[in-house]
């Protein structure tokens, strides 16, 4: 009998409060997804290249998990409090009929345990399915065929999900059970009367609204104009001002809502207009802090989802080669490396094999007065032309001596970056023989340089100089083309005038990071050795995976096979996999946890709003009975209730959309979120996603409230 009562009550509770049960299932699914991250294909793949970084990321997951448990504990406590309040008369009747309080608490725990078990089963099944979908989707986004997907189930994730979820449920039920145990029968039967509303004074409420608006404005101003200076306290100052401003604004706004009820006398008796505003006012005024907190959570959700989603959108750029040409770079003895790479077992994996030779230019034998070696390079004419090509404000700062040093940045004009690089490198520049760079050009389908004996080409690293155009540098090319027409020589090496070849395509010299230089001089082969400082000489063999093999098997599978062969050879090498894995790690680390926290904040905020409205409806249920006695029809009360739901959800999400749009705009402006030329559209897009989810919760709340009104059918005049 007792077990049937527990089963029937638990089933009824889930049916009547489906929103809460769905939130529990979602929470369990999210716990499993975040805890099973280490078993996902993309993480297993990245462990081979970024094992230390992946270990640090996985070490962070328990902290994220505990933080999520901490937040959901209060949500569960609040939701179970709502459940107990709406069933208080039922519990009072049980005690009146002779049930002991201990047995009532046991019944409550058993019902909660049964609901938790069902939520765990549903959540783990959904979480496991979503984890597989996420893993497959990420594999698809970063390149089909990268990872041989295998269905995996994380036992540890299941165990810790069950332990954590049951623990917070048990703690919440024990706390609420203790409160229930201390209540008398008459308190349960007749419920506690609501506290009298304190609407304050008109001037005080206006002050709250104005003070809140000012604090929000100051927070927006800090975020929009001083975002790049965020370091330590300034970030928390902006968050604190925004949070306090939101709370003050909600407090003042809620208490002044009563004025709106009397502004339109014509509508005051139509469609329960005044009743709707009074209900809305009571909900906001009595719970202004919780409404403000939900607005803050929604703001954070909008910003985090925008950030995480934009990072996910960069998956495509992760798999884009951009300036990278070669898949592998091998260093070692010339002949031995070449012999190995042309061996029978390596030939299937090798295409566009090319020897890169590089080293620094030597100095003159004599010394300057301060005992510094004398450079062979005189590029003063080129320097003058680059200064003339600067925008006027930069030119004035440089010529007046106000500009101290150079910073290479994507924000700088092209001429300023070139000046900075050449100031550093031109005294003893790196040298690359023409044949080495011609091999790279051949690999990308470009024509060879064919330099004359008195001609060089300038090489600039497109990654370190933030080059958008890999085929040319417009400012430099204009200077060089003008000099060629006027037969002007802009540079000399060892007192010999040198011409500079314009429009040289720029690409990465190696597969990853073994050669990190800003610039180099590409010189004819016969001039390489005479100008070379032999102590700085280095050589590398570069090659690519054959295109036919890529078409048959994809890029990553043959790359990993070639990597295993190179490991067995004993030669030092690096691969594009390292560069790819590094970028992919940043994307994964920057999207998984951020999106997780964003959706967690969103779910908590929506659930709090939903339960808050349903709690108010339970507490004010007799008002709807009174309305029916005064002649209000059921469809009128439902329409009134729907408008209340709209207002309750619209107020916090409206302010959250404004704050979220400001946050996204600042993050886009200062390149924390990288989305080209789409600041406001992106802000509204991601805000729209959150609004849609909030709207879904609102619809669910409206349907639950409809069900409560349907229970009033037995009252006279209600139909």
N, C-alpha and C positions, 0 to 999 in steps of 0.2 A: 504493500500500500504506500509506504513512505517513498520507495524507489519510483513508483509510478507518479507520485505527486512531484518529485524532483524532475522527472523526465518531462512531464506535462508543463510544468512552470518554465523550465529551461527552453522548451520549444516555443512556448507562447512569448517568452521574453525576446527570443531571437526574431520572431516574426513581427512583434510590435516595434522593435528597435533595430530594424535591418541596417540602418546607417551605421550604428555603432559596431555591429557584428562585421559589416563589410570593412570598416576601418581596422578591426582586429586582424582580419584575414590579410588585408594589405600590409599591415605592420609585420606580420609573420613572414610574408613573402619578401618584403624588403630586407628583413634580418637575414634570411637565407641567402639572398642575392649578394649582399655585402660580405657575408662570412665565407661564401663559396668562391669569392673572387680569385683566390689562389689556384683553383682548379679549372678556371676558364682557359680556353686555348690560347688567347692572346697573351695572357700572363705567363703561361708555360713557354710560349715562344720567346717572349722578351727575357725570360730568365737566363737564356743562353748568352745574351749580350749585355744586359743591364742587371746582373744578379744582385749587386749591392743595392741599387736603387729600388728594385722590385722588393727586396727584403724589407727595406725601410717603408715602402708603401704598404706592404702586408702587415708590418708591425703597427702601422697607424690604424688599420681596420678595427682592432679591438677597442681602441679609444673612440672611434666613430660609433661603434656598436654600443658601448657603454653610455655615450652621450645620447644616442637615440633611445636607449632603455630609460634613461633619466627623464627625457621629455615625455615619452609615452606613459611613464608611470603616473604623471600628473593628469594626463588625458584620461587614462583608465580610472584613476581615482575620481575625477570629475564625472565621468560617464556612469560609473557605478553608483555614485551619489544620486545622480538623476534617476537611475533605475530604482534605488531604494525609496526615494521620495514618492515616485509615482505608485509604488506598491505598499506604501505605509499603512493604508487601511487594511490591505490584505494581511499584512503581518500582525496588525492589531487584532484582527478576527481570529487568527491562529492562536494567539495568546489567550483571547477570551474563551476559546473552545478547549483550553487546557494544555496546549503545547508549551513545553518548557523553553526558556530562552536559549539554553544550550543547544537543544535540538533544532531550534529555529536558525541559530548561527551555523550549525552543521548543514542544514538544508541549503542555506545561502552559499556556503563554500562548495557544496556538491554541485549546485546549479552552475556556479562560476567555473568549476573544474570541467563539467561537461561541455559548456560553451567554449572553454579554452581548448579542449581536445579537438572539437570540431573545427575551430579556427586554425589550430595547428595543422590539422590534416589538409584543410583547404589551402592554407597559406603555403605550406611546404610543396604541395603539388603545383600550385600556380608559380611559386618562386622557382622551383626546379625547371618548369617549362620556360619561364621568362629568362632564366639564366642561360639555357641552351639557345634561345632565340637571340639574346644579346651576344653570345659568343659567336654564333654563326653570322650575325649582322656585322659585327666588328671585323670578322675575317673577310667578309665580302667587301666591306668598305676599304680595307687596307690592301686588297688585291686578291682576286679569286685564285685559289690554289696555294695560298701562302701556308696554310696549316691544314694538315690532314685531320679533320674534325673527328673527335671521338666523344660519344656520350659519356658524361662523367657525373657521378653523384658524390657529393661531399658529405661523408658521415659526420665529420667534426662540425660542419655547418649545421646539420640537422640537430645534433646533440646540444650545441650551444644555443641554438634558436629555441629549442624546447625548454632548456634550463632557464634561460633569461626571461622568456615570456611567462612561464609558469611562476617564476619568482616574483615578478612585479605584480602579476595578478593576485598571487597569494597575499603579498604585503598590503595591496590595496583593499582586498576583501577583509583581511584581519582588522585593518584600521576602521573600515566602515562597519564591520561586525561589532567591534567594540563600542562604537557610537550607538548602534542599534540596541546593544545589550543594556546600555545605560538609560534608554528612553522608557518612559512609563507607557502603559497601555493607552491612556487617554491621549497622550501626545501622538501616538501612531494613528489612532482612530480619527482624531479631529485635526491632525496636522498643526504645525506651528503657524501662527498668523504672520503674514509678511510684514517686514519692517516698514514703517511709515516713510514715504518718499521725502527726501530733503531736496527741494528744488532751489534752495538758496535765494539770493537776491538778484534782481535784474542786472544791477551794475557789476556785481561779482561775476555773474555768468558771462557778461560781455567782456569783462577783463580776461577771463579764462580763454575765450575764443581769440581775442586779440593777442594775448601773450603766446598762445599756442601757435598762431599764424606767424608771429614774429620769430619765434624759435625755429619753426620749420623753414622760414625764409633764410635765416642765418645758416642753418644746416645745409640748405640747397646751395647757398652762395659759396660756402667752404668747399663743398663737393665739386661744384662746377668750375671754380677758378683756382683752387689750391689742391686739387687732387694729386698732382705730381709731387707735392711736398708731404704727402701722407707718410708719416714715420712716427710710430709709437702713439703718443698722446693725442695728436691732432685727429687721427682717425676716430678714436674713442670720443673725442669732444663732439665731432659731427654726429656720431651715432647717438650719443647721450642727448644732445640738443634736439635731434629729430624725434627721439623716443619721448622725451618730456613734452615737446611741442605737440605730438600726436595725442598724448594723454590729456593735456590741458584743453586742446581743441575739442576732443570728444566729450569731456566733462561739461564744458560750457555749452556746446551745441545741443547735447541731450537735454539739458535743463531748460533751454530756451525754446524747445520744440512746442511747448504749450502755447506760445504766442501764435504759431501758425494755425493752430486749431481755431482761433477766434478771428483770424484775418479775413476769412471769406465766409460771411454770414449766409450768403446764398447757398453755398455748398455744404454748410455745416450739418444739415439734416438729410443730405442726399448721399446714398451709397455708403452709409456709415462712415462718412469722411472724418468727423470728429473722433469717433471711436478708434479708427485706424491710427490717427496721429497720437491719441492718448496712449494707446498700446505701445506704439513705437517709442514715444517719449519715456514711458516707464521702463521699457527694456534697456534703452540706452542710458538713462539717468541712473538706474540702479546698478548697472554693470558697465559703466564707462571705462573702467580700467581694463576689463577683459576684452571689450570691443576694441580698445586702442591696441592691446597686445595682439589681437588677431590681425589688425591692420598692419602692425609692424612685422608680424610673421609673413603676411602676404607680400609686403614690400621686399623682405629678404628673399622670399621664394621667387618673385619676379626676377630679381637681380641674379640670384644663383642659377636659376634655370636658363636665363639669357647667357650667362657666362659659360655654363656647362654645355649648352646646346651649340654655342658658337665654337667651342673647342671641338665638339664632335664634328661640326661642319668642316673643320680643318683636316679631317681624316683624308680627304681627297688630296690636299696639298702634301700630306705626309708621303703619299705614294708617288708624287710627282718628282721626277728627277731634277728638274730645273737646271742648275749649272753642272750637276754631276754627269760624268760620262762613263767612267770605268767602274766595273764591278769589283775588281781586285787589284791591289797593289802589293807586289812582292819585292823584298829587298834581300840582298846577299851577294855572293860572288857572281859576277856577270855571266860567266860561261856556265857555271853549274845551274843557276836559275833558269837561264835560257834553255839549257839541255833538258831540265825537268819539265818546263812548260811546253816544250815541243815533243815530249815523250808520248808514247801511244796512249797511256791512260789519261793524260791531261788534254790531248788534242780535241776531244769532243766538247770540252768546256771552254776552249780558248778561241777568241776571235779578236781582231784588231790589236794583236800583241805589239806593244810599243815600249821602247826604252826611253825613260825620262832622265836626262842628266841635268844637274843643277848645281850651282855653286855661286859664291860671291866674287865680285870683281876685286882685283888686287889694287893696292894703293901705289902711288909714286914712291920712289926710293927716298927722295928728300923729305924733310920735315918742316912744318910751319914753326913760327917763333915759339908757340906754346907747346911745341913737341908733339902736336897732333899730326898724323900722316896726311899727306896731300891727296885729294881725290883726283882720279883721272877724268871725272865727269864735270863738265861745265854746262849747266842747264839754265843759266840766268835769263836767256832770251825767252825760253818756254815759261819760266816763272813769271816774267813780266806780262806775257800774254794771258796767262791764267788769272793774274791779278786784275787785268783790264776786263776780263770776262765776268768778274764777280758782280753781283748786284751792288748798287751804290752804297747801301748801308754797311755791307760787309767790307767793301773796298775802303771806305773811310776809316773804319775801325782798324783795319790792317795797316794802312799807310800811316795813321796817327800813332800807332803803337799801342792802342787800347786792347787789341786782341792778343792775349797771352797764350800761346800754344794753340794746338789744333785738336779738335775732337771729331773722329770719323762717325758720322751719324746719317741715317736715312733722311733726317730733317734738313741737312745741310744742302746747299747748292752743289752741283757736280764739281764745279771749279774749286770750291773750298776743300772738298774731300781729296781731290787730286793734289792740291797744294800740300795738304797735310801729309799724304802718303809719300810724295816725292821729297819733302823736307826730311823725312825720316830715312828713306831708302836710297836717295839718289847719290849720296857720297860713296857708298859701297853697295851698289845694287846687285840683286841676284841676276845671274845670267842663265839663259836657257838656249841651247843650240837650236837653230832653225829646224833641223830634221826631227828633233823631239816634238816640237809643237806642231809640225806638219803631220806627224802621225796622229796627234789628237784631232786636228782639223779633218783629216781623212776619215776618222771614225765617226764624225758627225756629218759627213757629206759636204764639207766646205773645201774650197780650192786651197792649194798650198800657197805659202807666202811668196816664195821665189824672190828673196831679198837680194839687193845689190850689195857689193862689198862695202859701200859707204852708207848703208841703210840699216835701220833696226826697226823693230816693232815694240811698242810698250804693252806689257801684260799687267792687268790689274785683277786681283782676286774678286770675282763677282759676289761672293758670299760676304766677305769682310767689308766690301765697299757698298753693300746694299744696292747692287745694280738691278734695275728693273729690266733694262734692255741689254740682253747678252750679246747682241750682234754689233753694237756700236755704242760710242759715248758721244752724244751730239755736240756738246761744247768743245770737247777735245778734238773731235773730227773737223769741226768748223775751223779751229785754229790751225790744224795741220794742213787742211786743204788750202786755206788762204796762204800759208807759208809756201806751199808747193807751187801755187800759181805765181807768187812773187819771187820765187827762187830764193827764199830766205831760209837759212839754216838756224834752227832753234836750239841746237845742242851740239857739243863737241866732246869727243872721247880721246884722251891722250893728245890733245891739240889738233885732232882731225875732225873737220866739220862732218856732221852726221845728219842724214834725212830720217824722218820718222814716218813710218807707214801708217796711214789712217785706216779706220774701219776694220779693225782686227777683232774677230769674234772671240769672246772670253768664255772660258769654261774652267771647271775645276781640274787641277793637274793630277790629282790622285783620287783614290776611292773614298778616303775619309779624311784623316787629320794628320798624316805623316808629314805633309808639306803645308805649313800654315804661314804663308807670306802674303803681304799686301800687294807687292808689285815686283816686276822683273823686267829685264831687257832681253828681248829675243834677238839674238845676233846670228849672222851667217856662221856656218859650222867652222870655217877656217879661222874665224876670229875668236872662237870660244876658248880654246886652250891658251892662246897668248894673253888674254885678258883675265884668265881665271886665277883665283887664289886657290891653289891645289889643296890646301888644308881644309877648305870648306866644301870640297867636292863630295857630292852624293849622287847615287843612281837608284832608280826604281824601275821595275818592270810592271807595266799596266796591261790589263786585258779585260775584255767583256765576255759575258755569256753569249754564245751564238743566238741570233734572232730566231732561227728555225727551232732551236731547242726551247726557247722561251714560248714560242707559239704552241709547241707540243705539250710542254709540261708546266708552263708558267715560269715566272722568274725565280721564285724562292727555292723551289725544290732542287734545280740544278746548282743554284748558288750554295746551298747547304752541302750538296754532294761534293762540289769543288772545294769547299772549305775543309771538309773532312780529309780530302786527299792532300791539301796543303799542310794541314796539321801533321800528317804522317811524314811529310818531307823534311821537317825541321827548320825550314826557312821562316824568317819573320814576314808577316803579311798582315794586311788589314783589308776589310771588305766593306762594300756599301751596306751590308747587313747591319754593321755597327752604327752607321749614320742613320739608317732607317729605324733601327731598334731604339736609338736614343730619342728620335723625334716622336716615334710611336709611344714611347713611355711617357713623354710629356703630355701627349694627348690623352692617354688613358688615365694618368694620375690627375690630370686637370679636369677631367669630365666625370668620371665615375663618382667620386666622393662629393663633388659639388652638386651634380644632378641629384644624387641621393638625398643630400641635406635639403636641397630646394624642394623636392617633392615631399619630404618628411614635414617640413614647415607648412607646406600647403595643405597636407592632409590634416595636420593638427589644427590649423586655423579653421578650416572648413568644418571639422567635426565639432569644435568648440562652439562655433556659430550655430550649427544645427541643434546641438543639445541645449544650448542656451535658449533658443527660441521654443523648443519643445518643453523645456522646463517652465518657461513663463506661461505657455499655453495650459500646462497642467495646473499651475497655481491659479490661473484666472479662468478656469473652465466654467465656473458658475456664472461668469459674465455672459457667456454664450447662451446659457440656459435662460438668463434674464432677457437677453435679446429675443430669444424665441417666444417668450411670454409677452413681449412688447410687440410681436407681430413680424419680426424679421424672418425671412425664409432661409432655408438651408443653403440655397445657391448664393444668396446675398452674404451670408456669413463666410462661405468658402471664398468668395471673391474678396471680401475684406481681409481674410487670413492670407490669401495669395499676395495682396498688396503689402501686408506686413512683412512677409518673407522677403519680398523684393527690396523693401526699404532696409531691413535688417542686414541683408547681404550687400546691398548697394553702397551703404555708407562706408564701411571699412575698405571695400575693394576700390572705391573711387579714389580715396586718399592714397591707397597703396599704389594705384596706377600712376598717380602723379609723382610720388616719391620714387617708385621703381623706374619711371621714365627718366627722371633726373639722374639716378644712379647709373643707368645704362648709358645715357648720353656722356656722362663723365668718363666711364670706363672705355667707351669707344674713342672719345677724343684723345685720351692719353694712352691708347693702344694696349690696354689690358684686355679688352675684347677687340679682336681684329675683324671688322666687317666693313668692306670698302664702300664708302659714300652712302651708307644706308642707316644713319644714326636714328632718326625718328621712326622710319618704317620698321626697323628692327625692334625698337622699343615697344611700339604698338603691337607688333606681331607676337612677341613673347608675353607681353601683358595680356594679349588676347587669349593665349593658351591657358593662362591662369584663370582668366575670367570665364572661359568655357567650363573648366573644371569646377569653379565656384558655382556656376549656373546649374551644373548637374547636381551638385549637393543641394542647391536651392529647390530644384524640382523634386528631389527625393524628400526634402523636409515638407514641402507643400502637400505631397501625397500622404505622408504620415499624418499631417494635421487634418487632411480631409477625412482620414479614417477616424480620428478622434471626434470630429464633428458628426460623422455618420452614427456614432454611438448615441447621439442625442435624439434619434428619430422618435423615441417613445414620448417625447415632450409634446404638448399640444401646440398647434399652429406652426410647427417647424417645417412641415412640408408645404 
